[in-house]
């Protein structure tokens, strides 16, 4: 079996908390120059822009910037910074709940992605924290959906990232969520929901289908108020949108959910009204480095429960809150 080559460290620093793009050239191909390969490989980037980047010595190999006529070198690594379009700032802060030499735990607001993805690059928790805390090597131990608020854990020491990620992979982290959704006395609770969830790349909504269950959630009613309930959700597995899909399947869709039970049109940029009323409330585990039991709890509250009238009538970014 052919071993993967060791990835050399980037010769380019981060820019505003964002890592440079890294490419590895193919083992073979028809290209005489690196420029020819980049034009074919990056069709969304105009050829003139690639030429300008090469003239500006903005494309780097291991030993420094490459020349515009640099020959194609099989399996060589390249780095460059991509041009990022402006992003609408998410007008809520990321609160640091815990920080030590190895671990950073924060309270993420709604609408802020955990890590760069798609059109969300600079407006993410990771890039913000790298910039604001001066931690360029910071990396996520797991991810929390952009629309969900609450606890996210990051690793400060790169060598320990695997140890903390393994906790989540092996389901050694007890996770507790809170949600506000309709109350229906015909739905008996507490209960455990098991189903088979399938999520296809490029499709926003996951779906349930017949087959062996791969997703399990414990759902408990904490209290009710009129036609609403406040729920404790305990995911025993970690499928994408699992809690949202299981609640919707019970006929109790979480307030503010733009996907379940029906996909709604994308809101306009900067529209932060009525955030999804789902909060990652608790993370609990035994620290793999120190062996010390850890428990972290979000300080956020779900506004539709504490101030339902204001939440339901929210207009624009002001007053959206949690």
NORKA-V671292 format. One record per helix or strand of 3 or more residues. SS is the DSSP state (H for helix, E for strand). FROM is the first residue (numbers start at 1). LEN is the number of residues. If there is no record, write none. Layout:
# NORKA-V671292
ss->SS from->FROM len->LEN
ss->SS from->FROM len->LEN
This chain:
# NORKA-V671292
ss->E from->21 len->4
ss->H from->34 len->8
ss->H from->47 len->9
ss->E from->77 len->4
ss->E from->95 len->5
ss->E from->103 len->6
ss->H from->125 len->9
ss->E from->149 len->7
ss->H from->158 len->12
ss->E from->174 len->9
ss->E from->191 len->8
ss->E from->207 len->3
ss->E from->215 len->11
ss->E from->228 len->8
ss->H from->242 len->8
ss->E from->278 len->9
ss->E from->293 len->5
ss->H from->303 len->4
ss->H from->308 len->5
